[in-house]
């Protein structure tokens, strides 16, 4: 038997660098090298785009997501390469940010 994909998720213009699945809510959250993070349903529908804060200027202004984690309660934590943590609601609303100089893996 061959496995067939349940859905093909589209929307990123660059390579995917991180992804998380929240089976409880039926969501797939992914981040790409040079673009925003996207929330898809497990059926493949694009639901939301998660945009980080726009307060950065210069070469650091492009937020590159490195790690993503989703919770059962509908929160999404994204860690960007520049040391910025962002917490989003499942509705795409930015709820909190925090900067760190530590290297997170």
C-alpha positions in Angstrom: 0.0 0.0 0.0 1.1 3.5 -0.7 0.4 6.4 1.6 -1.3 9.4 0.1 -1.2 12.9 1.5 -4.3 14.0 3.3 -3.8 17.6 2.0 -1.2 19.7 0.3 -0.5 22.9 2.1 0.4 25.9 0.0 1.2 29.6 0.7 4.9 29.9 1.4 7.2 31.4 -1.1 10.4 30.1 0.5 11.5 26.9 2.2 9.9 25.7 5.4 12.1 26.1 8.4 9.7 25.0 11.2 6.3 23.5 11.7 4.0 22.3 14.4 0.8 20.3 14.4 -2.0 20.8 16.9 -4.2 17.7 16.5 -6.6 18.8 19.2 -7.5 21.9 17.2 -6.9 20.4 13.7 -4.3 23.0 12.8 -0.9 22.9 11.1 1.4 26.0 11.7 4.4 26.5 9.6 7.1 29.1 9.1 9.3 29.8 6.1 12.8 31.1 5.7 11.9 34.6 4.5 8.2 34.9 5.2 5.4 34.9 7.7 4.1 31.9 9.6 0.9 30.4 8.3 -1.9 28.5 10.0 -3.7 25.8 7.9 -6.5 23.4 8.7 -5.6 19.8 8.5 -7.7 19.7 5.3 -5.4 22.2 3.6 -7.3 25.4 4.0 -5.2 28.5 4.7 -6.7 30.1 7.8 -4.4 32.8 9.0 -1.1 34.6 8.5 1.0 35.3 11.6 3.0 38.5 11.2 5.6 39.5 13.8 5.9 43.0 15.1 7.0 45.6 12.6 9.1 47.7 15.0 12.4 46.4 13.7 14.4 48.4 11.2 17.3 47.5 8.9 18.6 44.0 8.1 16.9 42.5 11.1 13.5 43.6 9.9 12.9 40.2 8.2 11.7 37.9 10.9 12.9 34.4 10.2 11.0 31.8 12.3 13.2 29.1 13.8 10.9 27.2 16.2 7.1 26.9 16.5 5.0 25.3 19.2 1.2 25.3 19.5 -0.9 24.6 22.6 -4.2 22.9 23.1 -5.6 26.2 24.3 -5.0 27.8 20.9 -1.8 29.7 21.6 1.2 29.7 19.3 4.7 30.5 20.4 7.2 31.4 17.7 11.0 31.9 18.2 12.7 33.9 15.5 16.4 33.8 14.6 17.0 37.3 16.0 16.1 36.2 19.6 12.5 37.4 19.5 9.7 35.3 21.0 6.1 36.0 20.0 2.9 34.6 21.3 -0.1 34.6 19.0 -3.7 33.5 19.5 -5.1 30.9 17.2 -7.0 33.9 15.6 -3.7 35.4 14.5 -3.6 38.2 17.1 -0.2 39.0 18.5 -0.5 38.8 22.3 3.0 39.2 23.7 6.7 39.5 22.7 10.0 39.0 24.5 13.6 39.4 23.3 16.4 37.3 24.5 20.2 37.1 23.8 20.2 33.3 24.6 20.6 30.7 21.9 17.4 28.6 21.9 17.3 25.1 20.4 
